[in-house]
Amino acid sequence: MAELTALESLIEMGFPRGRAEKALALTGNQGIEAAMDWLMEHEDDPDVDEPLETPLGHILGREPTSSEQVGPEGSGSAAGESKPILTEEERQEQTKRMLELVAQKQREREEREEREALEREKQRRRQGQELSAARQKLQEDEMRRAAEERRREKAEELAARQRVREKIERDKAERAKKYGSVGSQSSPPATDPGPVPSSPSQEPPTKREYDQCRIQVRLPDGTSLTQTFRAREQLAAVRLYVELHRREEPGQDQDPVQLLSGFPRRAFSEADMERPLQELGLVPSAVLIVAKKCPS
């Protein structure tokens, strides 16, 4: 028996005859290794089992027929070049080497596919990280713009409160000068309305010895504020103090407040805001209640 041809070797390794012939033909009969590379690369092709239309002849590794053996140089030269006969052990050894070559090609292909899959996974993760970073940067930019807007609004609000506070201070200074110059002259007539009955809340204004008054303000949430004011300060100073120190509700604008006296029940008007505390009967101490002012 002659040495195994490339076609027979591929068939011995388990490849279908049609695929083996096609691989040898398309690789130019360059040997078993080239044919095996082609078979490994095109194993999953849908047309891998479709036969070729051209006759294959010796390019497939077939043994030539008797007519093909007769050539220009005669049959003697062909017979002289016949290959040595292989024993069964040599045939098995050759098959074993081919199978090892197939296994090696299979491992190389699996390693290549694993590297490609790993590279695709790295690329997918890298794209995901870039997308996540872009999304996070967009969120941070939005948060920064919102924080800057809140700071700007807060600065404007503080500036407005500062202007109101400065106006109150100017009004208090002017009123202090006015009442300081007139108070000593009008103090004797202030004791005249003795026989006129007055409620306990109206008695403190007649006592000129009180220069200060202690005001406790109860807020709608149950908490309270306590502050000492001069007796000649306007009630507007108390309202401003409440607006500056009460707790702000997140996300809501502060509503204007209205001050009420607990006993006797009395709601102070805008005109009362310009009157001193001593004239309103809030000296030497009083408890006021804060209510939300209804819009007019």
C-alpha positions as CSV (number, residue, x, y, z in Angstrom):
1,M,0.0,0.0,0.0
2,A,1.3,3.4,-1.0
3,E,1.8,6.3,1.5
4,L,-1.4,8.0,2.5
5,T,-2.3,10.9,0.3
6,A,-3.3,14.3,1.7
7,L,-7.0,13.5,0.9
8,E,-6.8,10.1,2.6
9,S,-5.0,11.6,5.6
10,L,-7.8,14.2,6.1
11,I,-10.4,11.5,5.8
12,E,-8.5,9.4,8.3
13,M,-8.7,12.3,10.8
14,G,-12.5,12.4,10.5
15,F,-13.1,15.1,7.9
16,P,-15.9,14.5,5.4
17,R,-14.6,13.6,1.9
18,G,-16.3,16.5,0.3
19,R,-14.8,19.1,2.7
20,A,-11.4,17.5,2.4
21,E,-11.4,17.7,-1.4
22,K,-12.7,21.3,-1.3
23,A,-10.0,22.3,1.2
24,L,-7.2,20.8,-0.9
25,A,-8.5,22.4,-4.1
26,L,-9.0,25.9,-2.6
27,T,-5.5,25.9,-1.0
28,G,-3.8,24.8,-4.2
29,N,-2.8,21.4,-2.8
30,Q,-0.1,23.0,-0.6
31,G,-0.3,20.3,2.0
32,I,-2.3,18.9,4.9
33,E,-1.5,21.8,7.2
34,A,-2.9,24.5,4.8
35,A,-6.0,22.4,4.1
36,M,-6.5,21.9,7.9
37,D,-6.2,25.7,8.4
38,W,-8.9,26.3,5.7
39,L,-11.2,23.6,7.3
40,M,-10.8,25.2,10.7
41,E,-11.6,28.7,9.5
42,H,-14.6,27.7,7.3
43,E,-16.0,25.1,9.7
44,D,-19.2,27.1,10.3
45,D,-19.7,28.4,6.8
46,P,-23.2,27.5,5.4
47,D,-21.8,26.4,2.0
48,V,-18.8,24.4,3.4
49,D,-20.3,21.1,2.2
50,E,-21.2,22.3,-1.3
51,P,-19.0,20.5,-3.9
52,L,-16.8,22.3,-6.4
53,E,-17.8,22.3,-10.1
54,T,-14.4,21.8,-11.6
55,P,-12.7,18.4,-11.7
56,L,-10.1,18.0,-9.0
57,G,-7.7,15.4,-10.5
58,H,-4.3,15.2,-8.9
59,I,-4.9,18.5,-7.0
60,L,-7.0,16.6,-4.5
61,G,-4.4,14.0,-3.9
62,R,-6.1,11.1,-5.7
63,E,-4.2,8.2,-7.0
64,P,-4.0,8.7,-10.9
65,T,-5.8,6.2,-13.1
66,S,-4.0,3.9,-15.5
67,S,-4.5,6.3,-18.3
68,E,-3.3,9.3,-16.2
69,Q,-0.1,7.4,-15.3
70,V,1.0,7.2,-19.0
71,G,2.7,10.5,-19.8
72,P,5.3,11.9,-22.3
73,E,8.1,10.2,-20.4
74,G,6.4,6.7,-20.3
75,S,5.3,4.5,-17.5
76,G,8.8,3.5,-16.5
77,S,9.6,6.8,-14.9
78,A,6.4,6.8,-13.0
79,A,7.1,3.4,-11.7
80,G,10.6,4.4,-10.8
81,E,9.2,7.2,-8.6
82,S,6.7,5.1,-6.7
83,K,6.7,5.8,-2.9
84,P,7.7,3.2,-0.4
85,I,5.1,1.1,1.3
86,L,4.1,2.0,4.9
87,T,3.6,-0.6,7.5
88,E,0.5,-0.5,9.8
89,E,2.5,1.0,12.6
90,E,3.9,3.7,10.4
91,R,0.4,4.4,9.1
92,Q,-0.9,4.7,12.7
93,E,2.0,7.0,13.6
94,Q,1.3,9.2,10.7
95,T,-2.4,9.3,11.6
96,K,-1.4,10.2,15.2
97,R,0.7,13.1,14.1
98,M,-2.1,14.4,12.0
99,L,-4.5,14.2,14.9
100,E,-2.1,16.0,17.1
101,L,-1.8,18.7,14.4
102,V,-5.6,18.9,14.3
103,A,-5.8,19.3,18.0
104,Q,-3.1,22.0,18.0
105,K,-5.0,23.9,15.3
106,Q,-8.1,23.6,17.3
107,R,-6.4,24.9,20.4
108,E,-5.0,27.8,18.5
109,R,-8.4,28.7,17.1
110,E,-10.0,28.5,20.5
111,E,-7.3,30.7,22.0
112,R,-7.7,33.2,19.2
113,E,-11.5,33.3,19.6
114,E,-11.0,33.7,23.4
115,R,-8.7,36.6,22.9
116,E,-11.1,38.2,20.5
117,A,-14.0,37.7,22.9
118,L,-11.9,39.2,25.7
119,E,-11.0,42.2,23.6
120,R,-14.7,42.7,22.7
121,E,-15.7,42.6,26.3
122,K,-13.0,45.1,27.2
123,Q,-14.2,47.4,24.5
124,R,-17.8,47.0,25.7
125,R,-16.8,47.9,29.3
126,R,-14.7,50.8,28.1
127,Q,-17.6,52.2,26.1
128,G,-19.9,51.7,29.1
129,Q,-17.5,53.5,31.4
130,E,-17.2,56.4,29.0
131,L,-21.0,56.6,28.7
132,S,-21.3,56.5,32.5
133,A,-18.7,59.2,33.0
134,A,-20.4,61.4,30.4
135,R,-23.8,60.9,32.2
136,Q,-22.2,61.7,35.6
137,K,-20.5,64.8,34.2
138,L,-23.8,66.0,32.9
139,Q,-25.5,65.4,36.2
140,E,-22.7,67.3,38.0
141,D,-23.0,70.2,35.7
142,E,-26.7,70.4,36.3
143,M,-26.2,70.2,40.1
144,R,-23.6,72.9,39.9
145,R,-25.8,75.2,37.9
146,A,-28.7,74.6,40.3
147,A,-26.4,75.3,43.3
148,E,-25.2,78.5,41.7
149,E,-28.8,79.6,41.0
150,R,-29.7,78.9,44.7
151,R,-26.7,80.9,45.9
152,R,-27.6,83.8,43.7
153,E,-31.2,83.8,44.9
154,K,-30.0,83.6,48.5
155,A,-27.6,86.5,48.0
156,E,-30.4,88.6,46.5
157,E,-32.7,87.7,49.4
158,L,-30.0,88.5,52.0
159,A,-29.4,91.9,50.2
160,A,-33.1,92.7,50.3
161,R,-33.3,91.8,54.0
162,Q,-30.2,93.9,54.7
163,R,-31.9,96.9,53.0
164,V,-35.0,96.4,55.1
165,R,-32.9,96.1,58.2
166,E,-31.1,99.3,57.4
167,K,-34.3,101.1,56.8
168,I,-35.7,99.8,60.2
169,E,-32.5,101.0,61.9
170,R,-32.8,104.4,60.4
171,D,-36.5,104.6,61.3
172,K,-35.7,103.5,64.9
173,A,-32.9,106.1,65.2
174,E,-35.2,108.9,63.9
175,R,-38.0,107.8,66.2
176,A,-35.7,107.5,69.2
177,K,-34.6,111.1,68.6
178,K,-38.2,112.2,68.3
179,Y,-39.4,110.4,71.4
180,G,-36.3,111.2,73.3
181,S,-36.9,115.0,72.9
182,V,-40.7,114.8,73.4
183,G,-40.8,112.1,76.1
184,S,-39.7,114.3,79.0
185,Q,-42.2,117.0,78.2
186,S,-45.2,114.7,77.7
187,S,-44.5,112.5,80.7
188,P,-46.6,114.5,83.3
189,P,-49.8,114.5,81.3
190,A,-49.4,110.8,80.8
191,T,-50.5,110.2,84.5
192,D,-53.7,112.2,84.0
193,P,-56.0,109.3,82.7
194,G,-56.0,107.7,86.2
195,P,-59.8,107.4,86.6
196,V,-60.2,105.9,83.1
197,P,-60.4,102.1,83.6
198,S,-57.8,100.2,81.6
199,S,-57.0,96.6,81.1
200,P,-53.8,95.1,82.5
201,S,-52.3,94.9,79.1
202,Q,-52.6,98.8,78.7
203,E,-51.0,99.6,82.1
204,P,-47.3,99.1,81.1
205,P,-47.2,102.1,78.7
206,T,-48.0,104.5,81.6
207,K,-45.0,103.3,83.5
208,R,-42.2,105.4,82.1
209,E,-39.6,103.5,84.1
210,Y,-39.6,100.6,81.6
211,D,-37.0,101.2,78.9
212,Q,-37.1,97.6,77.5
213,C,-39.7,94.9,77.0
214,R,-39.3,91.2,76.6
215,I,-41.3,89.7,73.8
216,Q,-42.0,86.0,73.3
217,V,-43.2,84.9,69.9
218,R,-44.9,81.6,69.3
219,L,-44.5,80.2,65.8
220,P,-47.0,78.0,63.9
221,D,-44.8,74.9,64.2
222,G,-44.9,75.0,68.0
223,T,-41.5,76.6,68.6
224,S,-41.0,80.1,70.1
225,L,-38.6,83.0,69.8
226,T,-37.7,85.3,72.7
227,Q,-36.0,88.7,72.3
228,T,-35.7,91.9,74.2
229,F,-36.6,95.2,72.5
230,R,-36.5,98.9,73.5
231,A,-39.9,100.1,74.7
232,R,-39.9,102.8,72.0
233,E,-39.2,100.4,69.1
234,Q,-41.9,99.9,66.6
235,L,-43.8,96.7,66.3
236,A,-42.4,96.3,62.8
237,A,-39.0,95.6,64.4
238,V,-40.6,92.5,66.1
239,R,-42.1,91.3,62.8
240,L,-38.8,91.8,61.0
241,Y,-37.0,89.8,63.8
242,V,-39.6,86.9,63.3
243,E,-39.2,86.9,59.6
244,L,-35.4,86.7,59.9
245,H,-35.2,84.0,62.5
246,R,-38.2,81.7,61.8
247,R,-37.4,78.4,60.1
248,E,-37.7,78.3,56.3
249,E,-39.7,75.6,54.7
250,P,-37.6,73.9,52.0
251,G,-38.8,74.7,48.4
252,Q,-41.3,77.3,49.6
253,D,-41.2,81.0,49.7
254,Q,-41.9,82.7,53.1
255,D,-45.4,84.0,53.4
256,P,-45.9,87.4,55.2
257,V,-46.8,87.0,58.9
258,Q,-49.4,88.6,61.1
259,L,-48.9,89.2,64.8
260,L,-51.6,88.5,67.3
261,S,-51.8,89.1,71.0
262,G,-52.9,86.1,73.2
263,F,-55.0,87.9,75.8
264,P,-56.9,89.9,75.1
265,R,-57.2,88.5,71.5
266,R,-56.1,91.2,69.1
267,A,-54.8,91.2,65.5
268,F,-52.2,93.9,64.9
269,S,-52.8,95.9,61.6
270,E,-50.3,97.5,59.3
271,A,-50.9,100.8,61.1
272,D,-50.0,99.2,64.4
273,M,-46.6,98.2,62.9
274,E,-45.6,101.9,63.0
275,R,-46.5,102.3,66.7
276,P,-44.0,101.8,69.6
277,L,-44.3,98.8,71.8
278,Q,-45.2,100.8,74.8
279,E,-48.2,102.4,73.1
280,L,-49.5,98.9,72.2
281,G,-49.4,97.7,75.8
282,L,-46.5,95.2,75.2
283,V,-44.2,96.6,78.0
284,P,-42.6,95.2,80.1
285,S,-43.3,91.7,78.6
286,A,-45.8,90.2,76.2
287,V,-46.6,87.0,74.3
288,L,-47.4,87.3,70.6
289,I,-48.6,84.6,68.2
290,V,-47.6,84.3,64.6
291,A,-50.2,83.5,62.0
292,K,-49.9,83.5,58.2
293,K,-51.2,86.7,56.7
294,C,-54.1,86.1,54.3
295,P,-53.5,87.8,51.0
296,S,-55.7,90.7,50.4
